[in-house]
Amino acid sequence: MFMSLTAILDDRSKIKEIDPDGALASAESITDQVRQVWEEQDQIDVSAYKNIQNIVVAGMGGSALGADLVRNLYKEELPVSLEICKDYELPNYVGQNTFVILSSYSGSTEETLNCAAEANKKGAMIAVIASGGKLGQLAKEKNYPSYFINPKFNPSNQPRMATAYNIMAIIVMLKKLGLIKFDEEDFDQVIFAIEKTTQNCVIEVAQDKNQAKLLAYMFLERRPILVGASFLEGALHIGANQLNENSKIYGDYKIIPEINHHLLEGLTFPKSNALNHFFVFFQSNLYRSEIQKRIDLTQKAVEKAGLESLIIHLVSETKLMQAFELLTLNTFTNLYLAYLEGMDPCPIPMVDWFKAELEK
């Protein structure tokens, strides 16, 4: 059994049989997605928008994940609040001084389209990120500042595999509004972090040197819990969502220090916790010292409760780079786990069924 599983992750032809739509190719193209947005940034013109008092990103699922990474990565720099609206209604405070980013990869997400109507009614400053659909058409009709995704580096055409497009489009918008700093040096750092992590995670790298393959084996037939803190919260959220959609498993993420105030007491029952839970702690030397200590102590508490865990030390030099390091590592991990399960990561039959039932 072990040898057959090993053979799957070492053989591109076997993976192609499981993954005919090319989710792996999308994972290997994260760098190209980032570069494409950077090279196409001239299409984003937000120069008419001034005096922004708050930001709301309206999106669902994979189309909201980029905003979560940006919000947590830049929370110490952003001079205004950034809220993510994953619902039909925008927050009541949205008004003429609110910058609303409507994000829908397909352009047909009903919750986001409803938010579009509300944002227009409230007179908000509106921008759009989409590949087309009704939202894309609306953006053209209303002449909203937009980034229209041409997903040439997302062969799988899955929104969750186009997260880098979304992240970079939001970063460019905020940069052009003067709300964050992001220049050529930052761009180069992102590219370096993604490329280095990808080189260490590709199929050709053997299991004993491939952290993504090792994690996939450890997650097999278990419930992975990704644990981290601070500026990495958004990247952890992306990892957990991709475990759900790509690996088809019940994965989750938890944030320190919050979980130190309640979750530790919830590890005792049910007794099966020790059999099916696996905690992965992502440690960073860029966390404040109190958080680093809490990461180590929380791992000890988990093991004291009889649950297995692993600690991974991120190695990139800056917060920006570590966020993309973690994003890339988790992307390969969840795909490898899907392959070990013999699952095509692209189809989402339960979500499709649910949407079809809603339309009845």
N, C-alpha and C positions, 0 to 999 in steps of 0.2 A: 504493500500500500504506500509506504513512504517513498519507495523508489519511483513508483508511478506518478506520485504527486510532484516529486522533484523533476521528473522528466517534463511535466507540463510547463513548469515555469522556466525551463531551459530551452524550450523549443518554440520558435515563432510560428512554425507551421501548425502546431497543435493549438496554440493560442488563437490563430486565425480561424480555426474551425469553431472555436467557442465564441469568438468575438468577431463575426464577419463584418460588423458595421464600423469597426475601427476605433473603439474607445481607447485602446492602447496608443494608437497613432495620435489621437487628440492629446493624451497625456504627454507624449514625447514632443508635442508642439507648443507647450506652454510658453517657451521662450519666443516662438514665432508670433503667438498671439499678442504678447506684450510689445514686441517690436512693431507689429502691424499698427496697433493703436498709436504708438509714439510717432510713427511715420505719417499717420493719417490725421494727426491732431489738428491740422489747419481746418478740417471740416467742422470743428467744434468752435462756435463763436458765441460766447456768453458776455460779450463786452457791453451789451445794453443793460445788463443787470447790475444795480448798485444798491448800497445800503441794506445788504442782507442781514437779517437779525437771527434767522434760524434756518435749518435745512431739514427737509423730510425726503427720504427716499422711499417711494412706494413700489413694492415688488414682492413676489412670492417665490418660495423655493430657491432654485439655483439663481434666479434673477435678483435675489435680495442678499445673497451670500457675499458678494463683492463689497457691498456697502458695510456689512458687519466687519469685514477685515479692515476697511479704511477707517471706520469710526473708532475702532479700538487702537489701531496703529497710530492714529494722529490725535487721539483725545487730549494729549498734553499740549498740542500745537493749535488745534482749531479754536478760533476766537468766538465761535458761536456753536450752539448745540446742533447735533445731528441725530435725528431719530429715524428709525426704520419702521415704516407702516406696512404691516403684513395683514391687511384687513380690507374691507370694502370702504370704510370711512376714514378720512384724514383726521388728524387731531383738530380740535376746535380752534386752537390758536393760529392755524394756518391762515395767512392773509397776504396782503400786498408786499410785505417785506420777508416773505418766506420763499426760499428757493426749493422748489419741488422737482425732484428727479423721478420721472416715471420710467421704471425699468421692467421690461418684459422681453425676453429673448424671442419668443414667438410673435409678440405683438398682439396676442389675442387673450391674454389672461384677464378674466372677467373682473377680478378684484381691482387690478391695476387700472383697467378702463373706467371703472366706476370712480376711482380716485382721480383720474384725468378730468372727468366731468366736474367733480367737486373743486379741484384746483383751479380750473378755468372759471368757475362760478365765483370763487373767492378772490379772483384777481391775482393769484400767486405768480411768481416768476418760474416758468416751467421749462424743463429740459427733458429730453427723451433719449433712452438707450434701448434700441430694438433692432431686430433683423428685418422687420417688415410688419405684416399683419395690419389690423385696424389701428393699432397705436402708431405704427410707422406712417400710415396714410394720414392720420390726424396730425401728426407732427409736420408733415408737408403742407397740409391745408392751412394750419395755424402758423406756419413758419416758426415753429419752436426750435431753439438751438438743440441739435441732436448729434448723436453718434450712431450711425447706421452700421450695424455689424455685418460685415461680409465674411462669413465664417469659413474662409478658405483653409484655415488651420484648425478647424474642428470637424474632421471628416465624420465623426459619429453623429454630429448635429444634435447633441444632447445639451440642453442649457447648463447643466451642472459641470459639463466638460468645457464650457466656454467662460468659466469664471474669470480667467485672466483678462479677457476682453472687457468684462464688466468692471473689474477692479481698476484697470488702467483708464477706462473712459471716465470714471468718477474722479480719479486722481487728477487727470488732465483738466476736468471742469473746475475742480477746486483750486488747482494751481493757477488757472487763467483768471479766476476770480480773486486771486491774491490771498486766499484763505489758508493755503499750505505752501510749503517750499518743496519743489520737486524739479530738479534740473538734470542735465546730462550725466553728472556724477551719480546721482541717485538712480537714474535709468541704468547706467552701467553696473551699479551694485546689484540691482534686481536681476539683470541678465546673468551676471556671474553666479549669483546664489542659485538660480534655477538650473543653469547649465551644470554646475558642479554637482548638485544633488541628483540631477537626471543621470549624469555619467555614472554615479554610484548605484543607481537603482535600475538600470536597463536590464533587459533579459540576458545580455551577454555576461553580466557580472554574476559570479557564482554565489550560491546561497550564503556561504560562510562569510562573504564580504559584502553582502547585499542586505541592507537594513530593511528594505521594503519587503523582500521575500521572507526574511526571518519573522517580521511582524505578522505577515499573512499567515504563516504556519502557526504562530502563537494564538492568533484570533480564531483559528479554525474550530468550529463547533463551540464557540464561547461568545460571551457578550463583552465586547471591548468597551472600556470606559477611558476616554482620553482626558487627561487632567493637565491643566496649565494655568496661566494667570495673565493679567495685565494686557499688554499689547498683543499677545498671541490669542486672545479669546476668539477673535473672528476667524483666524486660521483653524482653530480647533472646531469651531462650529461647521466650517466647510468640510473638515474631515469626517465629522459625525454624520452630516447629511449624505455625503458620498458613500459612507458605509451602508446607510439605509437604502439608497437608490441603486448603487452599483453592485454592492455585495449582497444585497437583499437580507441584511441581518439587523438585529436590534442593537445597534451601537449608540453610544451617547457621549456627551462631553460634560465635564464639571470644572468649575472655576474656583481657584484658591484666591483669597482667604474665605470666601463665602461658605464652602462646604465644611470648613473646620468648625462651624457653628451648629451643624445639625447632622450631616451625612455620616459622620463617624459613629454615631449611635445607631445608624440604620444598617450597619454591616452585619449584624448578628443573625437576623432572621430575614428570609427563610434560611434554613441550614444549607440549602442547595446553592447559596451564594458562592460558597467556596468551590463548587464544581463548575459553575458556568460563567463566572465573572473574571475578567482580566483587566487590571488597571495599568495604563501606561502614563507615566509622569514625564512631562517635557520640561526639563530644567534649563535655565538660561542664566548665564553670568551677567545678563543685562537686566534681570529682575532686581528690585531693591533687595537688600540683604535679608529683610524680614520675610519676604516671599520665598527666597531661596531656602531659608531655614524651614519654613512651613512645608515646602515641597518635600524635603527630606523626612520631616516628621510625619507627614501624612502618609508617605509610603510605608514608614514603619508601623503606623497605626493599621493600615490595610493588611499588612502581613501579620500583625499581631492578631487580627481578626480571622486569620486563616485563609486569606485570599491571595492569589498570586499577583505579582506586579513586576514591572520593569521600569527603569528610569533611563531616559534618553537625554543626553546633553547636546543641545544645539550648538553648532560650532561657528556660525557666521558672525561677522564682526559688528554688525549694526542691527537695530531693531527691524528696520526695513528688510534687510537681508534674511533675518531669522524668520520673519513672517512668510516669506516666499520659500525658504528652505522647508519649513513645516508644511506649507501648502503642497509642495511638490512631493515630499516624502509620503504624505497621506494619500495623495492621488494614486501613486503607484501601488501603495499597500492595498487600498480597497479594490483595485482592479485585480491584483494577484490573488486576493482572497476569493473574488468571484470566480476566477479560473480554477482555483482549487476545489471550489464547490461545483464546478462544471456548469456555471451559470453565465449566460450572455449578459454582460452588465448593462447593455443599452435598453432593452425593453423594460417598461414599467407597467406591467399588466394590471396590478391592483389600482394604481393611480388612474390609468386609462378607464378601467371599469367604473371607478368612482365618478369620474367626469361624465361618462356616458349616462350613468344613473341620474346625475344632477340635471342633465338636459331633458330627461323624460317628463 
